[in-house]
């Protein structure tokens, strides 16, 4: 809890204050937020040093619940105890915000005081920042609610297992996370933008991300007599080359589908044709309609290609996450709120990403939008890219993120468009 977390040495307790061109928050909240910098940095560094893998975020969830309780809120642990749901305020409208809280199975390679203490686990995707921003938002809105300045209900969803298949968003939904919710918002760290900027985009934002595994079996034999075998290495090569090419001719190119193989295994000896082999890869697509068609079409293409080789084939198509399609009105609301929070010149158009994000599951039920939070250090060429062992952020991004989300909460509660 906050009282147990020491403010990091050198942390600026006044960052970042209200920016030129931005609008003030009600209830003198800007001044209150600016005073919490060291506390929020301490929380982020504690989370960064103590990452927990997908589906096992029990200590992280307990810390979140304690912090929210200290702020005067009433958080509820999810049924398994690895996620948190917390409502703030009352009213006929409910706006939700989601933060993912799990880490990645990567080694933390940074030489910093808050380096991961867990071997083989690291917050290399910024979920510690997402969690801290959401906690800051909860603390801020609790202040507003005490002053009767929160015009509705805000729900905070601290979600486990964003990085896993199956992921945690359906678990949150099953636990009632979206009950009575009118719209939902989220942000994601983006090291390609400097801290103090956010990226907003309406429509397709990230791709659907599935996995496909293909196993081949057949009679093996000597490489001198391939005609007596199914020549599985040749068959695997046909799958690797032909299926993506055929797929590009069977799906509208505007759907943005991509099948990329990442793993292939077959045989041991250079002069022996194996009796088994496998290839695995990912399927990414920007269109909801194409995503729904992909399993049947790709399975059929694989079987058609293999049929001519004489091998036996088993295809395992693994559903991952749908594409994130930002709602037009929700995107407009958060873009306007970000402009109010930071100044309009600090809001830029976000690039499309072929990465996957299980925030998409929420958007299957309610309108919403995700934005990109700049985390890069201004003027630095070091980007600390996502899903890398050296990933890190300019910690001032936490203050910017809280401010943007607080403005978004108030703007979304005020609009009648959802």
N, C-alpha and C positions, 0 to 999 in steps of 0.2 A: 504494500500500500504506500501511498505517497510519503507518509512520515518515515518509512523505512528506506526510502530511496534518497541518496545524497545527490545534491545538485552537482553536476560535473564541474571540475575546475575550469575557469575561463568562460563558462557559459554566460551569454548576455541575457540578463533577465528582462531587458526592455525590447527584445526583438519580436517580430517586426511590428513597429507601430503603424498607425493609420497612414496610408500612402497618399501622396499627392494625386488628386483626381478621384479618390475613392469616397464612398459615402460612409458616414459613421453608423455604427450599430446602436440600437436603443439601449437605454439603461446604463450608460457609460461603460458598455461592455468592451469597447476597444481598449480602454485603459486597463481594465481587469485582465484581458487576454495578454496584453503586452507584459504584464507583471508575472505571467506564468511560464515564461520561456524556459528557465532553468529546470523547473519541475517537469515540464513535458519532455525536455531533452533527457532528463534522468530516467523517465519512464521508458523512452525509446531505447536508451542504451541498456537498460536492464533487460528488456525484451530481446534485444539483439544478442546479448550475452547468454541468454537462456532460451534458445529456440526449441520448439517441440514439433515433431513430425505430424503429418496429416493424420487425423482421427485420434490423436493422443495429446491434444492441447489442454490438458487438465489444469496444470499450474498456471498457464497463461489465462485461461478462463477464470480461475480463482482470483488472480491479480486484478483482472478487469472488473469483476464483481466487487472486490474490495474498494477499488478506486471510485466506482460509481456510488457505492454506499457512503463513502466519505463525503461525496458531493451532495448527499441528501436524497439520492434516488433509490429506487427499489428494483434492482436487477434480478432477473430470473435465469438460473442456469438451465441450459437445455437438458433433455432427459438423460443423456450420457455424461453430462458434466463437462463437455469439451467445447462449449459455446455459450453465449450469453445473449439474452433478449431484454431490452430495457425501454420502457415507455417514459416519456417526459411530457407533462401537461395533460390537458383534457380538451375535448372539443369534437365537433362532428367530422372533422377531417384529420387524416393520419398520413404523415409523410415519413417514409422510412429511409434510413441510411445504412449501408452495409460496409463492413470491413472484414477482410479475411485475415486469419490469425496464425496460420500454419507456416512452417519453414520448409526448406528444400534439403534433400539428401546430398549436400555438397560440403566440402571442407572450406571453412573460413580462412582465407589466405592473408587477411589484413593484419598489420602490426599496429593495433590500436588497443586502448585500455578496455574497450567493450567488445573485444573479439569473442566469438562464440566459445563457450566453455564446454560445449557438447561435441564430441568427436563425430565428424561426418554429417553434421547438421548446421545450416546457416540460414539466416534471413537474407537470402540473395535475391529476393524479388520485392523487397520493400514492405512486406506485410507488417513488420514492426512499426513502420511509419504510418501505414493505413490505420493500424490499431490505435496508435498514439493520437493521430488526428481525430479519430472518432471519440476517444476519451476526452480530448480537449473540447470537442463539440458538446459532449454530454455535460461537462462541467459548466460550459458557457451557457447552454440552454437551461440548465438547472438554476443559474443565477437569474436569467430572464423570467423563468417561471415563478420564482420567489417574489418577483416584482410585479406579477400579473401582466407581463408583457409578451407572453408566448401565446399567440392566437390559435391554438390548436394542439394536437398531439404529434409528437415526434417519436419514432421508434428506432432504436439503435439495434442493429443485428451484427453481432460479432460471430462470424461464421468459421467453422472448422473446415479443413480439408479442401481448400480451393485447388491445391496442386495434385490431387489424387483422382483416380478413376476407380470407383465412382466417387464423385465429389460431394462436398458438404451442403451445397445450396438446396437440393431436394430435402435434406434432413431438416434444414431450418424451416422450409415451407411446411413440411409435415408437422413441425412443432408449433405451427400457428403464426410463424413470422410475418406472413402477409395478410393475416386476418384484418379486414377493414382498412387495408392500406390503399391509398389513392394514387400514390406515385412513389418511386424509389430512386435513390441516387447513390453513386459511388465514385471514388477516384482511384487512380493507379499511378504509382511512381513512374516517372519517365526521365531518365538521365540525359536524353538528347535535348531537353529543354532546361535552361538555367532556372534555379530557384527564383520564385517570384513571378513566373509565367505559368499559365495553364493552357491546355489544348482542348478544344471543344469541337465536336463533330456530330451532325445529325445524320441518321441513317446507319448503314453498316459501319461498325467500329472495329470489331475483331471477328475473326473467322470461327466457324465451327471447327472442332478438332476431335477427330476420331482416330482409332488405331485399327490396323488390319494385319492379321497373321496368316500366313499361307504355309501349310506343311505338305510336302510331296513325299510319296513312297513309290517304290517300284523295284524291279530286279536290278541289282548292281552287277558289276563284273569288271573285266579287264579293259583298259582303255584301248587295247588292240582290237577289241570286238564290240564296239558300241552298238552294233545292230542287234546284239543279243540282250541289250539292256533298255531301260527307259531313259538313260542318259540324263539323270536328274540335274546335273550342273547346267547342261544346255537348256533344260526345261525352266530352271530358275532364271536363267538369263533371258529367256523369252518373256517371262512374267515381268522381270525388272524393266525391260525395254518396251515391250509391246503394250502392256496394260495402260501405263500413263498416256501413251500416244493415242490409243484407241479411245480412252476416256475423254481426251480433249476434243474428239470428234463426235462424242455422243451427248455432251452437255453444252448448253449455251455458254460461250466464252465469257459473257457478262456475269455469270454466276461465280467466277473466280475460284474454280476448283483446282486443287493441287494435290497430287498423290506422289509422295517422295519416300523412297525406301531408305531405311537407316541401318538395317542389319540383315546380313545374309550368312548362312552357315550350311556347309555341306562337305562331307568327306574329310580324309586325313592324308592319304597317300596321293602323290601326283599322278600315279599310273593306275589308279583304281577308281572306277565309277561307283559312287556311294549308292546305298539303297534308301537313303532318306536325306532330306534337306528342308530348310525353311527360310523364308524371307519375311521381314516385318517392316512396317512403315506407318506413316501418318497420312490421313486424309484431312485436308483443310478446305473450307468452302465458305463463301460470303453470303450465299443465298439460302434462305430457309427452305425454299421449295427444292433446290438441288440437294440440300443436305438430307431431306427426307427421302429422296430417290437414291442417294448414293449407296447404301448397303446392298440393295438388290442389284443395281446396275454393276457395281464393281465386282461383286461375287460372280455374276454371270460372265463378265468379261474374263475374269481369271480362269474360270472353268472352260470357257471356249478356247482360250489360248493353250491351256494344258492338254485339252482333248487330243490334239494332233500329236502329242509327244508319247502317249501311251502310259503316262504316269497317273497315279491316283492322287487326288487332291482333296485337302480339307481346308476350308476357309473359315476363319474366325474373325468376324467383323465386330469390333468393340465400340459401342457408342460412347462418346466422350461428352462434349458440351455443344449446344447450339451456337449459332453466331450471335454476337451482341449487335442488335439493331436498335440504336438510340431513337427514342420517340421524338418526333419533331417539336412538339410543344415542350416536353421536358428538357430538350436540348436548348431551346430558346430561354427557358426559365433559368437554367444553370449558367448559361452564357451571360445573361443579364446580371445575375447575382455575382458572378466572378468579376464582371466589369465594375460593379458597385463595390466589391470587396478590395480589388487591387488597382482599379483604374482600367478603362477600356483598352488602352494600348498594351496591356499585359495579358490579353486574351487572344490566342491565335488559333488557327484552324488545325485540328489534330490530323495526323496522318492515319491512313488505314493500316491495320495490322493483321497479319495472317496468324498471329498467336491466338490461343484459345483462352477463354475467361468464363467461368461458370456463373458470373453475374447474369449471363444470358437466361438462365432458368427463371430468374425473377421476372424478366421482361416477357416471358411467355404468359405471365399472369396479370401484370400491371404495367402501365407505362412508366418509363424511367430513362435515365441516361447515366453513362459513365464518362468521366473526363480524365485527362492526363495531367498529373501534377509535376511540374518541373522540379527536378532534384539535383541538377548539375550545378557545379560551382561556377558562377559567372567568371568568364575570362580564363577558365582552365580548359586545357585540351584533354584532360583525363575524364572519361565519361563513366567509368565504373558500370559497365553494362549489366542489365538484368541477367539473372541465372548464371553469374560468374562468381568465382570465389572471392574476388576483390570488390564486390559491389558495396558501395557506400553512398551517402547522400550529403548534400549541404543541409544541415539540420534546421536552417531557417525555413525550409519548405514546410515544416510542421505548422509554424505559425500562419503561413500563407494558406495552408490547407484548411485549418480550423476556421479562419476568417471566411474563406469561400463557402464552406459548408454551412456556417451560421447564416450568412446572407441567403444561401439557397433555401434553407429551412423556412426562413421568414417569407421569402418570395413565393415559395411553393404553397405555403399555407394561405397566402393572401390571394392566390389566383383561383378562379373558378373553372379552370380549363380541364382539370382532371376529374 
